[in-house]
Amino acid sequence: MDGVEAEGRTVNEATEKALEQLGLTRAEVDIEVLSEGRPRLLGFRGEPARVRVTPKPAPPPPQRPPAPAARPEAEYEDEYEEGEEEELPQELRRPPRPAPTPVPVDAADVEVAVNVLKDLIRLMGLEAEVTAREPITAGDGIGMIQAVLDVEGEDLGLLIGRRGQTLASLQYLLNLIVAKQTNKRVAFGVDVDGYRRRREEALVSLAKRTASRVRGTGRSVTLEPMPPNERRIIHLALADDPNVMTVSIGEGEGRKVAITPTR
């Protein structure tokens, strides 16, 4: 199988897209970072991160369904509509992905990340407490990050922004700085006053309701477009449901999750 190149706002996002194209996990591929990209800050145009992902040599795997092409404010569950029923082509259907495994944690890296995040928040003129913990759920980023940095304080809405966009930029900037200070690739998640946990609960509820609708009607339902981290929550929320499958379809900011009955 040939490798693929993919772009995203972050190296992790680009890697996830490439893995989805290949239908493989991180353990099954070699990842080459072509460009770490540059975030859009203070009105200046950013550049996407770009990676090349190549499958590792392995014995021929069992036959599997073809993978689809390529694979954050209202913050509550009514932000996304449940979508319209439709029939999906058979080639877009696939089994759910396996549950993620924890990422090894380096205590020294975590300490650096906590201190960098405190400095960034202070530079924004805000006061907050920062604590680190292990990722537990898909919304935390389990299987993708080393630790979640929880930020707590008063009047921290500025750190979240519309639909979590400022929070996403803050997380990207944090990882960029920590990577330069530690001279290694790192991945840390940032949550502010439990925002990501509330979003995850809302998305899981949406996924379960929609799956129930799909089971009842026997027809596929496509959700509204979502960013990669939220699509991942939908996928994992339904990974153990034997009656439905999920697949990401579309391109760019229009990418969305379709939930389809198993046949």
N, C-alpha and C positions, 0 to 999 in steps of 0.2 A: 504494500500500500504506500502510495506517495505521501509526502508531508504536505501541509497546507500553511499558508500565511493568513493572519487575521489581524484586524485593528480593533481598538477599543479605547475608552477614556483612560484606562489603567492597564498595566501589564496583566493583572489578574483577569480583567474583563476580556481582553484580547485572547488570553489563553483559554478561557471558558468557551469562547466562540469557536476556537480551533478544535477543542476537544469535542464539542458538539458536532462539528462537521465530520470528525473521524469516528465518533461513537466510541471513544476510548476514555480511560481514566488517566490521571497524571502519572501513575505508576507504570503505565504501558507506553509512555512516549518520552522523547527527548525534547526539551524546550529551549529554543534559542531566542534571546531578546534582541530584536533588530533595532528597536528604539523604545526608550522608556517614556517617550512622549513629554508633553508639557501642558499643565492644566491652564484653563482660561482663568486669568486673574486680573482684576481691576480693569476689565474691558479689553485686555489684549487677547488676541486670538491664540488658542492653544493648538497643540499638535497631538494627534492620536498616538498611543503606544502601538507597537507592531511586534508580533512574534512569529517565529516559524516553528511549527510543531511537527515532529516526525515520529512515526511509530517505531518502537524498538523491535529488533529482530526477534521473532518468536515462532513456535510451531504454528501451523495453520489453525486458527480458532474454529470452534463449531460455527455452523452456518447461522447467521443472525439477520434479522430484518434490516434493510438499508437504513442508515441514519439520515435525517433530514439535512438540507443544505444549511451550513453554518449553525452554530448554536447561538437619587432617589430622588402650599402643602395642605392640602386637606389630608389629615393623617389617619382617618378612620375608615371602616370597612365599606362605606358607601361611596368612596372615591372612585372605585372601579365598578362599572356595571357588570352583570353576570354574562352579558354577551348574547349572541344570536345562535340558535340551533342551525346546524348545517351538516352536510355529509362531507367527510374528508376522504381524499384518495387513500387507498389501502397502503401505498408506499410511504405515507406520512405517519403511519402508526408504528409505535415501537414499545417494547417493554419498559417499565420504570427503571431508573438508574439505581444502583446499589447505595445503601446508606453510607455517608461520608465517614472517614476515619480521622482521629485527632492528628493535628500537626505538632511535631516536636517543639517544645518550648525551651528557649534559652533565657535564664533569669537575668543575665546581664543585658540582653537586648530589651527585655521588658522594662528594666529600670531606665535605660536610655530613652525608650519611647514615652514613659510616664513623664520624665523631666522635660522632654521636647514639647509634649502636649501642654504641660503647665506653662511653659514659656510662651507658646503660641497664644494661649488664652489670655495670658497677662498682657501680651502685646496688643490684643484687641480691646484692652481696657476693662476686662471682665475678671471676676473672682469666682473660683470654683474649686471643688475637690476632685482629684483624679485618682481612681483606684483601678487595679488590674485584676482580671479574673479569667478563668478558662472559658472558652466558648462552649455553649451547651446545645444550642439549637441552630437550625438553618439560618434564622434571622441574625444570630450572632456571627455566623460564618464558619461554623464547625467544619473541619476538613480543609479549610482554606487559609485560616489565620492562626497566629501563635497565641494571641490573647485579645480580650476585649478590654478597652479602656473606658470605664464608666465615668462620665462627667456629671457632677451634681452641684447645684447652686441655685441662685435666684436670677430671674430674668435672663435666661439663657436661650430664648427663642432666636436670637441673632445667630447662634451657632448652628441652628437647624435649617433655617431658611425655608423658602417655598418648596414644598414636596421633598424636603431633605437635601436640596441641592447644595446648600452651604456646608452641611455636614459631610456630604460626599467629597467636596473639595478639601475640607479640613483633613479628612482621613487620608486623601491622596497626598497632600502636602506633608503630613506627618510621616508617612511611609517613605517619601522621597528623602526627607532630611535624615531620618534614622538610618536609611540604607547608606547614605554618604558617610555618616558618623561611624557606623559599624563596619563599613566596607563589605557588606553582604546583603543579599536580597532578603527582605523582611516583609511581613504582612500582619498588620494590626488593625483591628476594628475599633471604631469609636462610637459610643452611644451617649446621648445627652438626655438626662432626666427620663430614661426609659423609653425614648421615642421609638427606637428600632423594635423593642419588645412589643409595644402597642401595635405597631404596623404589622409585625409578624402575626400577632393574634388575630388581627382583622383579616389578613390575607389567608390564614389557615381556615378561618370561618368561611370566607368566600369560596375557597377551594372545596370544602366539605359540602356546602350548599349546592354548588354547581355540580359536583360529582353525583349528589343525590338526584338532581334534575336529569343528568345524563342517564343514570341507571333507570329512572322512571320512564323516560321517553325513548331511550334507545338511540338517541341522536346526539351528535357531537355539538359542543358549545365552545365558541372561541371568546376568550376574555378580551378586555381592552388592553392596549399596549402598556407594557410595564418595563422598567429598567431591569438589567440582568439579575441583580440580587433579589428582586421581588419575584421574578419568574422562577428562580431557583427554589424559593420558599414554596411556591405552588407545586412544582415538580416533587419535592420531597414530602410535602403534606399528603400526597396521594400515592406515594411510591409503594405502599403496602396494600393498596386497595386492588383486589384481584379483578374487579369489575370494570375498571377504567384505566386508560393510559393517557399520558400527557406528552405533548410535543410543542416545541417552540417553532413558530412560523413567522414569515415576514422578514423585513430588513431594517437595520438601523433603529431609529427611535420608534418605528412602527412595529417592532417585533413583539409578538404576543404569544400566549399559551392557549393551545387548543386541548380540550379534554374530550376524549372519545371513548365509547364503550368498547370493551374487548369483544371480539367476535370468535 
